[in-house]
């Protein structure tokens, strides 16, 4: 049984810009995170993953990095970061950085030198006299013209994010140095952004029938695998750290090629199939949510992936209560049910800021309230389609990444306890009744349930390291065993908005000790029926 510390770690993702502002400028910062370390420790989390805090012009909120060894002034100073690492360590909490390897900002020194004609740095990127037909993940062409010159540069994402040329050994050496810089400061690893598209086999014309034109030339290439193996050997294996990859268009089998223990590349991979259960491959094309699709996707990864990185929310996804629960009638029950789900699956669980109070999607009313660059790019495309404005707006508000980026709701004051100034992004009006302070006072608070579930997971061999086996149940009811030696638990969740029967084993009613329940009632006489969004963990 493999027991590296990161396998049983509870990872909490912080989107620094939206977590806690300490100086009143409306932008969350590192000192604000330090202020809340005791709160985070009280939850029971072991590791904080920080979305980018590097120097950046913030075209894509920090994922366009202009200096990998500097802290953006909005977030504080390098001294603030060093203090965060120390204060977190004093509380038994590790820090994981977000690392973008595929591209830099167009304001990075490397790209500026390339535009000035420096041959060394021109080879850090992809410049061509003629562009091909590749498409950008953010919509439109993946090529943009260099100002005042007859050549183009490649950007799979925003035009402010030129792709790096990983065929160049100098690029590899730069990142070896960058990773060592942060690891020597005491960070415990990296979340690697879109890490399976960093190596381009060629710049040939793409096949239009592929999901994204040109992707066959750069998706999970053998060169990509080679880079990850070399970084693991040359850097990562020399530290007590881990890596988790954000990877696109992967299934469990291809994920295992990126993070299988014998492969010596990444330690974990985020899958996205369960994030597609309410859309048609592309998140902007929605379909009605069906819990059975979510269950099938989760089960597929539990069975097929060596060690899943489990999550229901992050900075790119709408809020899980708004997607998979009933935020109007059963918000707390939905939030607690999703807590049981995330913390009882096999793998390492990732919790996103605000998830522990059941925060919901933003309440945006107009395009001007949206800051996300991807959303504005997509809306420009939507404007050209023969759709009603109300339809276009509905797509935007439901799918924008800003749904997850609204400021953390600490209390019911005018600015939610997030800032004393003007917040950088609109605060959800429901902070008046959904916030940390009020939830802590509630008899059936979501935070208290998270603490209970985290503590139980840490005490249970079955939930930490046990095998997984699904149990047949009614549609929309997810039930499974987790077993490790003599430790065995059964997890049951009704993901429907109506009553369902408990699953039966060999035709018999389940009998066991209920140790966790999100409805907070005695199940001894009531194991025959599940209420809407009811969840329980039984020792059997």
Phi, psi and omega in degrees: 000119184277125187234041172304147188303325185288342179292326181254008180288144169263112184261132181243118180274131175247128170263093194308322182300335186244007187273298180201125179264126183262344188238008173080013179271002177087002182238128177300154185211175182294316175302328176295322176296317179301320179303329187257012181296323179294322175298315181295320176297322181295334176289331183101013181284152184250340190210138177249121172264120179263123167298163195308134175241012181287165172301135186194146173284356175064037169296320179237043177047051172097346177276007170244093191268130179256345175203112185284351182243024179225150177266136177296134181304332176303328185263349180126214184235171175296327177297322175298317180297315179300322178293321177301314180300317181294311183295322177295316179300321179299337180257010179076025182244134178261160180244131176242133181266153170272134182230126180256112182257342186283327187208164172244180167285153173288355176259006175293148180305322181299314183289323178298319178294323178298317179293334178279000176096008178289113186299324179301312186277340171301326182280358173282345185229185179246109176245134179218149179288331178235136177274153175263194185262018182295145178259153178270147175298336181265007180098146180083193182286151176271009180236144177225147184282136174288129182305132174065015179226156180266058176207163184236158174236152184273135172214107179290344179241227181294154176295346175274006184231075181294136181289142177274151180263095183283000171285344181273118180303332180296324178294316177302313182295325177300317183282332171302315180294318180297314182295318178297323179305311183282323178295324177292338175280350176107008177289157189257013177144193186220141163266120189259115186291136178030056194278353179258019175233017189281337184251123180260123178291323180199175175243031180291162177303141182269157176276124185292339181284348176287152185310316177230121189303125179099351189295337180294346181267354182216358182279116175048050180287163178296326175298324176297313178300319181297318178298314181296321178295320181292318178297322178297314183288316187281333186233295196296321182292350179271359180230160175272081188214177176217164175233142172232132185257133164277118186232142183255147175053051177240150169246177183304323183292314179288332175296319180297332177290339179266336186222009177300143186302325181280351182276333178059047176244257175274167174267327180213163179222137171277124172268163182235359184300321181289341176279356181256008185287346177238024176213173181251078181068310178260130190298337183283345178260094189274155168220164183300137178291132176233114185301334180295325177294321177296315181298316181298319180294315179297317180298319179302316181284327177297321182280320191262345185260136183300313178209097185291150167259107189267136178202156174237347179216155164199189186290349181254353188243147173301162182294138187292325178297322179288334183269312193248003181229202178234095185287342181276314189252333185222046186299310182295316179297319178297314181299320180288321176300316179292329173298312178302316180302306185296323187268000179246352176289157176288130181127185180267125181273140176242125179251136180260143182311132180089342177299328184283357171241005180072040176298150184246175176304156178297161179251055182290143182238346180207157184301326183297339179279349181268129180257339189297126183295321179300317182297319179292321178297316181292322180295327176298324177288317180301324182299335182273351182270150181282065180238153175296149178302322180297325178291316179299317180295320180298318177300314182298308186292328182282331190250346185302143178294341179293346175303325181267355188254000176299146186304147178301137186261095185274325179208185185262016177288174187305322180249025170062019182072005180280321185208160171262000181246209179268115183297145183295333180225147183305130176278137179297131180299338180283005174297344179295333178234352174245100180199162185298312185301311181289324180295322179297329181276344186287143178294331180238044184296151179289322180300313180301323179293319177301315179300317180297315182291319178297314180299319180293317179303318182291341179265353188250114175300322183298314182285331179286312191229000188290161173291166181238134175215121181287148178248131178302138182205172177299157179300134181086358175251122182254119181224139179202159173263148165236124188226130174220103182061236180276353180270121182217129176232156174241133180245130181229131179221127171269107184267010177266161177269024179213166182295146175219158177281147172296145174294153177245147179252119183054038178077003183253147176295139181294137177232125179184172181271119178281118182253337177225132174213135183276352177263351174062043180225170183278121183265000188306320181258005190230033181279006183269344184217142179251132176281168178305129177060027178280141180221147178207154173241126181242140169270121186234000000 
